């Protein structure tokens, strides 16, 4: 996740400012809903891969994960679902 944060911050001409928190501190700093959702992601600790799809089906993704996320961020901004302080920069 730190890697994605660095990439996404760069889209806005920033560097990611990340701070490590204990789980207890994080829970205190957010709503119960966000804490429960975050715990669900952490608890499952997914590690996903497309290797089997590549080997068995010859699957070839049309874009890298970072490009897919950027496309989603652009959509959210364009449809007023994500408010940003700075425009995206240097993103083809």
C-alpha positions as CSV (number, residue, x, y, z in Angstrom):
1,X,0.0,0.0,0.0
2,X,2.9,2.4,0.6
3,X,3.9,2.0,-3.0
4,X,0.5,2.9,-4.2
5,X,0.4,5.9,-1.9
6,X,3.7,7.1,-3.3
7,X,2.5,6.7,-6.9
8,X,-0.9,8.4,-6.2
9,X,0.8,11.3,-4.4
10,X,3.0,11.8,-7.4
11,X,-0.1,12.2,-9.6
12,X,-0.7,15.4,-7.7
13,X,2.9,16.6,-7.5
14,X,3.3,15.5,-3.9
15,X,5.2,12.9,-2.0
16,X,3.3,10.6,0.3
17,X,3.5,11.6,4.0
18,X,2.8,8.3,5.8
19,X,2.8,7.7,9.5
20,X,2.7,4.3,11.1
21,X,0.0,3.9,13.8
22,X,-0.9,1.1,16.1
23,X,-4.2,-0.5,15.4
24,X,-5.6,1.0,18.6
25,X,-4.5,4.5,17.6
26,X,-6.0,4.1,14.1
27,X,-9.3,3.0,15.6
28,X,-9.4,6.0,17.8
29,X,-8.8,8.3,14.9
30,X,-11.6,7.3,12.6
31,X,-15.2,6.3,12.6
32,X,-16.4,2.8,13.7
33,X,-17.5,2.1,10.1
34,X,-14.1,2.9,8.6
35,X,-12.3,1.0,11.4
36,X,-14.4,-2.1,10.8
37,X,-13.9,-1.9,7.0
38,X,-10.2,-1.5,7.4
39,X,-9.9,-4.4,9.8
40,X,-11.7,-6.6,7.3
41,X,-9.1,-5.8,4.7
42,X,-6.2,-6.2,7.1
43,X,-7.6,-9.4,8.7
44,X,-8.0,-11.1,5.3
45,X,-4.6,-9.9,4.1
46,X,-5.3,-10.7,0.4
47,X,-2.5,-11.6,-1.9
48,X,-3.9,-11.7,-5.4
49,X,-2.1,-12.9,-8.5
50,X,-3.0,-13.4,-12.1
51,X,-0.4,-16.1,-12.7
52,X,-2.9,-19.0,-13.0
53,X,-5.0,-17.0,-15.5
54,X,-1.9,-16.2,-17.5
55,X,-0.8,-19.9,-17.5
56,X,-4.1,-21.6,-18.1
57,X,-6.0,-19.0,-20.3
58,X,-3.2,-16.9,-21.8
59,X,-4.7,-13.9,-20.1
60,X,-2.8,-10.6,-20.8
61,X,-4.0,-7.6,-18.8
62,X,-4.7,-4.5,-20.9
63,X,-3.0,-2.2,-18.4
64,X,-0.9,-2.2,-15.2
65,X,-2.7,-1.9,-11.8
66,X,-1.5,1.7,-11.4
67,X,-3.1,2.7,-14.7
68,X,-6.4,1.2,-13.7
69,X,-6.3,3.0,-10.3
70,X,-5.5,6.3,-12.1
71,X,-8.4,5.8,-14.5
72,X,-10.7,5.2,-11.4
73,X,-9.4,8.4,-9.7
74,X,-9.9,10.4,-12.9
75,X,-13.5,9.1,-13.1
76,X,-14.2,10.0,-9.4
77,X,-12.8,13.5,-9.9
78,X,-14.7,14.0,-13.1
79,X,-18.0,12.9,-11.6
80,X,-17.6,15.0,-8.4
81,X,-17.2,11.9,-6.2
82,X,-13.7,12.9,-5.1
83,X,-12.7,16.4,-4.2
84,X,-9.1,17.2,-4.6
85,X,-7.1,20.3,-3.7
86,X,-4.7,20.0,-6.8
87,X,-5.3,18.8,-10.3
88,X,-3.7,15.7,-11.6
89,X,-0.3,16.4,-13.2
90,X,1.9,14.6,-15.6
91,X,-0.6,11.8,-16.1
92,X,-1.1,10.7,-19.7
